[in-house]
Amino acid sequence: MSMFKLTRAHILSAAFAAVLSPGQLQAKTFDIDIVHSNIAFFIDHLGFSRVIGVARGFEGTFEFDTAKPEASSLDVKVKVASISTNNTQRDSDIQGADWFNATEFPDITFVGNEFKTTGAKSGTILGDLTIAGVTKPAVLDVVFNKEGENPWDKSHVVGFSAETTVKRSDFGMKAALGMIGDDVKLFIEIEGRGR
């Protein structure tokens, strides 16, 4: 083998070793940055419009590596008391027993179980969604936005957008069905900070 071929082989080997090193392939752990993350939902009101609500209090962690997204993990908790629809009376009503039953079940949780890629920057997360003490499967359609360094504080950040639709009646919330929509559309924007 010539010196040129030997040198080229060493360079390629070193390059592949750097790209495929065990450290690179291990999933990185991220904490959800609540300052730059949002959970919003839309629900039909009498067919005239859709009420918009947000969850202001939530936390969670996830593991993610662009080289192996199917090995990810996700665990999120939302405080029911933090849900706001911009109306004090309505917010009080949905905390009650006919809706979220916040006294008995103060948290909504989602645990991701199965992660699949559907495109270069898209995928799905199948997981267990628990609301008002009832657990049902739910699928998030996810778009991977970006991974990189936050220029403000130099932290390692990754971002995603996700959405799904769930039926509130599946979780025992059947109040005013026929007037208030059964389908609840969820929109999620998440930034995670690497540990």
DAVEN-V64537 format. One record per pair of residues at least 4 apart in sequence whose C-alpha atoms are under 8 Angstrom apart, sorted by the first residue. I is the first residue (numbers start at 1). J is the second residue. If there is no record, write none. Layout:
{{I:J} {I:J}}
This chain:
{{1:5} {1:6} {2:6} {3:7} {4:8} {5:9} {6:10} {7:11} {8:12} {9:13} {10:14} {11:15} {12:16} {13:17} {14:18} {15:19} {16:20} {16:21} {17:21} {19:24} {20:24} {20:25} {21:25} {22:26} {24:67} {25:65} {25:67} {25:68} {26:65} {27:63} {27:64} {27:65} {27:68} {27:71} {27:72} {28:63} {28:64} {28:65} {28:194} {28:195} {29:61} {29:62} {29:63} {29:64} {29:194} {29:195} {30:61} {30:62} {30:63} {30:64} {30:157} {30:192} {30:193} {30:194} {30:195} {31:59} {31:60} {31:61} {31:62} {31:192} {31:193} {31:194} {31:195} {32:37} {32:59} {32:60} {32:61} {32:62} {32:190} {32:191} {32:192} {32:193} {33:37} {33:190} {33:191} {33:192} {33:193} {34:38} {34:57} {34:58} {34:59} {34:191} {36:190} {36:191} {37:188} {37:189} {37:190} {37:191} {38:54} {38:55} {38:56} {38:188} {38:189} {38:190} {39:54} {39:55} {39:56} {39:186} {39:187} {39:188} {39:189} {40:52} {40:53} {40:54} {40:55} {40:186} {40:187} {40:188} {41:52} {41:53} {41:54} {41:184} {41:185} {41:186} {41:187} {42:50} {42:51} {42:52} {42:53} {42:184} {42:185} {42:186} {43:50} {43:51} {43:52} {43:180} {43:181} {43:182} {43:183} {43:184} {43:185} {44:48} {44:49} {44:50} {44:51} {44:180} {44:181} {44:182} {44:183} {44:184} {45:49} {45:50} {45:51} {45:179} {45:180} {45:181} {46:178} {46:179} {46:180} {46:181} {47:179} {51:85} {52:85} {53:83} {53:84} {53:85} {53:86} {54:83} {54:84} {54:85} {55:78} {55:79} {55:80} {55:82} {55:83} {55:84} {56:82} {56:83} {56:84} {57:78} {57:79} {57:82} {57:83} {58:76} {58:77} {58:78} {58:79} {59:76} {59:77} {59:78} {60:74} {60:75} {60:76} {60:77} {61:74} {61:75} {61:76} {61:192} {62:72} {62:73} {62:74} {62:75} {62:192} {63:72} {63:73} {63:74} {64:68} {64:69} {64:71} {64:72} {64:73} {65:69} {65:71} {65:72} {68:72} {69:115} {69:116} {69:117} {70:114} {70:115} {70:116} {70:117} {71:115} {72:115} {73:111} {73:112} {73:113} {74:110} {74:111} {74:112} {74:113} {75:109} {75:110} {75:111} {75:112} {76:109} {76:110} {76:111} {77:107} {77:108} {77:109} {77:110} {78:82} {78:107} {78:108} {78:109} {79:83} {79:106} {79:107} {79:108} {80:95} {80:100} {80:102} {80:106} {80:107} {80:108} {81:95} {81:102} {81:106} {83:91} {84:91} {85:90} {85:91} {86:91} {87:91} {88:92} {89:93} {90:94} {91:95} {92:96} {93:99} {94:98} {94:99} {94:100} {94:101} {95:99} {95:100} {95:101} {95:102} {95:103} {96:100} {96:101} {96:102} {96:103} {97:101} {97:102} {98:173} {98:174} {98:175} {99:132} {99:172} {99:173} {99:174} {99:175} {100:105} {100:131} {100:132} {100:173} {101:105} {101:106} {101:132} {102:106} {102:107} {102:132} {104:132} {105:131} {105:132} {105:133} {106:132} {107:131} {107:132} {108:129} {108:130} {108:131} {108:132} {109:128} {109:129} {109:130} {109:131} {110:127} {110:128} {110:129} {110:130} {111:127} {111:128} {111:129} {112:125} {112:126} {112:127} {112:128} {113:125} {113:126} {113:127} {113:128} {114:125} {114:126} {114:127} {115:123} {115:124} {115:125} {115:126} {116:123} {116:124} {116:125} {117:121} {117:122} {117:123} {117:124} {118:122} {118:123} {118:124} {119:123} {121:143} {121:144} {121:145} {122:141} {122:142} {122:143} {122:144} {123:141} {123:142} {123:143} {124:139} {124:140} {124:141} {124:142} {125:139} {125:140} {125:141} {125:142} {126:137} {126:138} {126:139} {126:140} {127:137} {127:138} {127:139} {128:135} {128:136} {128:137} {128:138} {129:135} {129:136} {129:137} {129:138} {130:134} {130:135} {130:136} {131:135} {131:171} {132:171} {132:172} {133:171} {134:171} {134:172} {135:171} {136:170} {136:171} {138:164} {138:166} {139:164} {140:162} {140:163} {140:164} {141:162} {141:163} {141:164} {142:160} {142:161} {142:162} {142:163} {143:160} {143:161} {143:162} {144:159} {144:160} {144:161} {145:158} {145:159} {145:160} {145:161} {146:158} {146:159} {146:160} {147:156} {147:157} {147:158} {147:159} {148:156} {148:157} {148:158} {149:154} {149:155} {149:156} {149:157} {150:154} {150:155} {150:156} {150:157} {151:155} {155:193} {155:194} {156:193} {156:194} {157:191} {157:192} {157:193} {157:194} {158:191} {158:192} {158:193} {158:194} {159:189} {159:190} {159:191} {159:192} {160:189} {160:190} {160:191} {161:187} {161:188} {161:189} {161:190} {162:187} {162:188} {162:189} {163:185} {163:186} {163:187} {163:188} {164:185} {164:186} {164:187} {165:183} {165:184} {165:185} {165:186} {166:170} {166:183} {166:184} {166:185} {166:186} {167:171} {167:182} {167:183} {167:184} {168:172} {168:173} {168:174} {168:182} {168:183} {168:184} {169:173} {169:174} {169:182} {174:182} {176:180} {177:181} {177:182} {178:182}}
